């Protein structure tokens, strides 16, 4: 069966664009609706209660757009509000894919033993990576480290700069990150600084980046449930606060001018 409804994706800002981009690579026939909750950015510094409220609003908005699936392209929301998001989606029989579960499953079934996670404070507080990975594999040690300055830096468009490199080096010098064999970039914004992480470890450790894993999970789900669209016609991008940074970033990621609409939610 053909299902031409769009795929709904949300994050607090530009981070989820890394997931959106990979989804378009894996499933070019699909339409997407992206929502960046830029007004409430950064989620990672907010309380779990605030993240739940923002995530519920974002989910309701995407459900109103008749999305066939919701992708929570934000670790902070996945770690703190997944139950609430799923409850809303379940009322309409809509599946939710979060960014933590497929990554944790992949890591748990690998051969690695010492796994580091860098993420926002809200994600680290929730300890969802540790719980999920160790539920599948008790032999793995997980070390989570909050790296809160990275999101504002990336949102400012500084991911390629030297400041970015210095800040990452400083964070990764923490003793928790010294003896790991794998590192999870536990914030969707961090896809944009992967090369600095790789250069810090001089290519010695495995870097797990969620966009590929999440896009693959989505593709398989759509195929297995015969929910693929036939042809992409139009993607939509919405934000809760229209910022120049978001516009510039979206253009850079998709390599074309992107129409972004401001909404009040
Ligand atoms: N990109 C998000 C995440 O994966 C949120 C970053 C933030 O708003 O703090 O956690």
Boltz pocket constraint, residues with backbone or C-beta under 6 A from the ligand:
constraints:
  - pocket:
      binder: B
      contacts: [[A, 11], [A, 12], [A, 13], [A, 15], [A, 16], [A, 40], [A, 41], [A, 42], [A, 43], [A, 44], [A, 45], [A, 73], [A, 74], [A, 75], [A, 76], [A, 77], [A, 120], [A, 123], [A, 151], [A, 186], [A, 187], [A, 188], [A, 189]]
      max_distance: 6.0
